[in-house]
Amino acid sequence: MKLNKKTKKLLIIYAVFALLVNFNVLHVHAAGDPIAVVNNLSDFIFSLIRAIGMILLGFGVVQIGLSLKSHDPSQRANGFLTVAGGIVITFAKEILNLIVGG
């Protein structure tokens, strides 16, 4: 494979840069309690789950409203099921805490 001078020079610069980046690794040590990190991650995940539950709750209310306007019983049943699911998902952390007892 023939390379011109400019390509060879760029390849050498890239290789040297890659080596310097790989040899200049900084060691990062965790500061603080690892349990606190896990608790923060758990709180973040449960807040995302709560947001999804609130979205489902709102969608269920809209679905019930539309079913009352159009007199559609199957849509009304789906709306109530969506509202019930949204409530369960919204309060999932509290429900789990009641079950576990912690």
Contact map, one row per residue, 1 for C-alpha under 8 A:
111000000000000000000000000000000000000000000000000000000000000000000000000000000000000000000000000000
111100000000000000000000000000000000000000000000000000000000000000000000000000000000000000000000000000
111110110000000000000000000000000000000000000000000000000000000000000000000000000000000000000000000000
011111110000000000000000000000000000000000000000000000000000000000000000000000000000000000000000000000
001111111000000000000000000000000000000000000000000000000000000000000000000000000000000000000000000000
000111111100000000000000000000000000000000000000000000000000000000000000000000000000000000000000000000
001111111110000000000000000000000000000000000000000000000000000000000000000000000000000000000000000000
001111111111000000000000000000000000000000000000000000000000000000000000000000000000000000000000000000
000011111111100000000000000000000000000000000000000000000000000000000000000000000000000000000000000000
000001111111110000000000000000000000000000000000000000000000000000000000000000000000000000000000000000
000000111111111000000000000000000000000000000000000000000000000000000000000000000000000000000000000000
000000011111111100000000000000000000000000000000000000000000000000000000000000000000000000000000000000
000000001111111110000000000000000000000000000000000000000000000000000000000000000000000000000000000000
000000000111111111000000000000000000000000000000000000000000000000000000000000000000000000000000000000
000000000011111111100000000000000000000000000000000000000000000000000000000000000000000000000000000000
000000000001111111110000000000000000000000000000000000000000000000000000000000000000000000000000000000
000000000000111111111000000000000000000000000000000000000000000000000000000000000000000000000000000000
000000000000011111111100000000000000000000000000000000000000000000000000000000000000000000000000000000
000000000000001111111110000000000000000000000000000000000000000000000000000000000000000000000000000000
000000000000000111111111000000000000000000000000000000000000000000000000000000000000000000000000000000
000000000000000011111111100000000000000000000000000000000000000000000000000000000000000000000000000000
000000000000000001111111100000000000000000000000000000000000000000000000000000000000000000000000000000
000000000000000000111111100000000000000000000000000000000000000000000000000000000000000000000000000000
000000000000000000011111110000000000000000000000000000000000000000000000000000000000000000000000000000
000000000000000000001111111000000000000000000000000000000000000000000000000000000000000000000000000000
000000000000000000000001111100000000000000000000000000000000000000000000000000000000000000000000000000
000000000000000000000000111110000000000000000000000000000000000000000000000000000000000000000000000000
000000000000000000000000011111000000000000000000000000000000000000000000000000000000000000000000000000
000000000000000000000000001111100000000000000000000000000000000000000000000000000000000000000000000000
000000000000000000000000000111110100000000000000000000000000000000000000000000000000000000000000000000
000000000000000000000000000011111000000000000000000000000000000000000000000000000000000000000000000000
000000000000000000000000000001111101000000000000000000000000000000000000000000000000000000000000000000
000000000000000000000000000000111111100000000000000000000000000000000000000000000000000000000000000000
000000000000000000000000000001011111110000000000000000000000000000000000000000000000000000000000000000
000000000000000000000000000000001111111000000000000000000000000000000000000000000000000000000000000000
000000000000000000000000000000011111111100000000000000000000000000000000000000000000000000000000000000
000000000000000000000000000000001111111110000000000000000000000000000000000000000000000000000000000000
000000000000000000000000000000000111111111000000000000000000000000000000000000000000000000000000000000
000000000000000000000000000000000011111111100000000000000000000000000000000000000000000000000000000000
000000000000000000000000000000000001111111110000000000000000000000000000000000000000000000000000000000
000000000000000000000000000000000000111111111000000000000000000000000000000000000000000000000000000000
000000000000000000000000000000000000011111111100000000000000000000000000000000000000000000000000000000
000000000000000000000000000000000000001111111110000000000000000000000000000000000000000000000000000000
000000000000000000000000000000000000000111111111000000000000000000000000000000000000000000000000000000
000000000000000000000000000000000000000011111111100000000000000000000000000000000000000000000000000000
000000000000000000000000000000000000000001111111110000000000000000000000000000000000000000011000000000
000000000000000000000000000000000000000000111111111000000000000000000000000000000000000000000000000000
000000000000000000000000000000000000000000011111111100000000000000000000000000000000000000000000000000
000000000000000000000000000000000000000000001111111110000000000000000000000000000000000011010000000000
000000000000000000000000000000000000000000000111111111000000000000000000000000000000000011110000000000
000000000000000000000000000000000000000000000011111111100000000000000000000000000000000001000000000000
000000000000000000000000000000000000000000000001111111110000000000000000000000000000010011000000000000
000000000000000000000000000000000000000000000000111111111000000000000000000000000000111111000000000000
000000000000000000000000000000000000000000000000011111111100000000000000000000000000011001000000000000
000000000000000000000000000000000000000000000000001111111110000000000000000000000000010000000000000000
000000000000000000000000000000000000000000000000000111111111000000000000000000000110110000000000000000
000000000000000000000000000000000000000000000000000011111111100000000000000000000111111000000000000000
000000000000000000000000000000000000000000000000000001111111110000000000000000000010000000000000000000
000000000000000000000000000000000000000000000000000000111111111000000000000000100110000000000000000000
000000000000000000000000000000000000000000000000000000011111111100000000000001111110010000000000000000
000000000000000000000000000000000000000000000000000000001111111110000000000000110010000000000000000000
000000000000000000000000000000000000000000000000000000000111111111000000000000100000000000000000000000
000000000000000000000000000000000000000000000000000000000011111111100000001101100000000000000000000000
000000000000000000000000000000000000000000000000000000000001111111110000001100110000000000000000000000
000000000000000000000000000000000000000000000000000000000000111111111000000000000000000000000000000000
000000000000000000000000000000000000000000000000000000000000011111111100000000000000000000000000000000
000000000000000000000000000000000000000000000000000000000000001111111111101100100000000000000000000000
000000000000000000000000000000000000000000000000000000000000000111111111000100000000000000000000000000
000000000000000000000000000000000000000000000000000000000000000011111110000000000000000000000000000000
000000000000000000000000000000000000000000000000000000000000000001111111000000000000000000000000000000
000000000000000000000000000000000000000000000000000000000000000000111111100000000000000000000000000000
000000000000000000000000000000000000000000000000000000000000000000110111111100000000000000000000000000
000000000000000000000000000000000000000000000000000000000000000000100011111110000000000000000000000000
000000000000000000000000000000000000000000000000000000000000000000000001111111000000000000000000000000
000000000000000000000000000000000000000000000000000000000000001100100001111111100000000000000000000000
000000000000000000000000000000000000000000000000000000000000001100110001111111110000000000000000000000
000000000000000000000000000000000000000000000000000000000000000000000000111111111000000000000000000000
000000000000000000000000000000000000000000000000000000000001001000000000011111111100000000000000000000
000000000000000000000000000000000000000000000000000000000011111100100000001111111110000000000000000000
000000000000000000000000000000000000000000000000000000000001100100000000000111111111000000000000000000
000000000000000000000000000000000000000000000000000000000001000000000000000011111111100000000000000000
000000000000000000000000000000000000000000000000000000011011000000000000000001111111110000000000000000
000000000000000000000000000000000000000000000000000000011111100000000000000000111111111000000000000000
000000000000000000000000000000000000000000000000000000001000000000000000000000011111111100000000000000
000000000000000000000000000000000000000000000000000010011000000000000000000000001111111110000000000000
000000000000000000000000000000000000000000000000000111111001000000000000000000000111111111000000000000
000000000000000000000000000000000000000000000000000011001000000000000000000000000011111111100000000000
000000000000000000000000000000000000000000000000000010000000000000000000000000000001111111110010000000
000000000000000000000000000000000000000000000000110110000000000000000000000000000000111111110000000000
000000000000000000000000000000000000000000000000111111000000000000000000000000000000011111111000000000
000000000000000000000000000000000000000000000000010000000000000000000000000000000000001111111110000000
000000000000000000000000000000000000000000000100110000000000000000000000000000000000000111111111000000
000000000000000000000000000000000000000000000100000000000000000000000000000000000000000001111111100000
000000000000000000000000000000000000000000000000000000000000000000000000000000000000000000111111110000
000000000000000000000000000000000000000000000000000000000000000000000000000000000000000100111111111000
000000000000000000000000000000000000000000000000000000000000000000000000000000000000000000011111111100
000000000000000000000000000000000000000000000000000000000000000000000000000000000000000000001111111111
000000000000000000000000000000000000000000000000000000000000000000000000000000000000000000000111111111
000000000000000000000000000000000000000000000000000000000000000000000000000000000000000000000011111110
000000000000000000000000000000000000000000000000000000000000000000000000000000000000000000000001111111
000000000000000000000000000000000000000000000000000000000000000000000000000000000000000000000000111111
000000000000000000000000000000000000000000000000000000000000000000000000000000000000000000000000110111
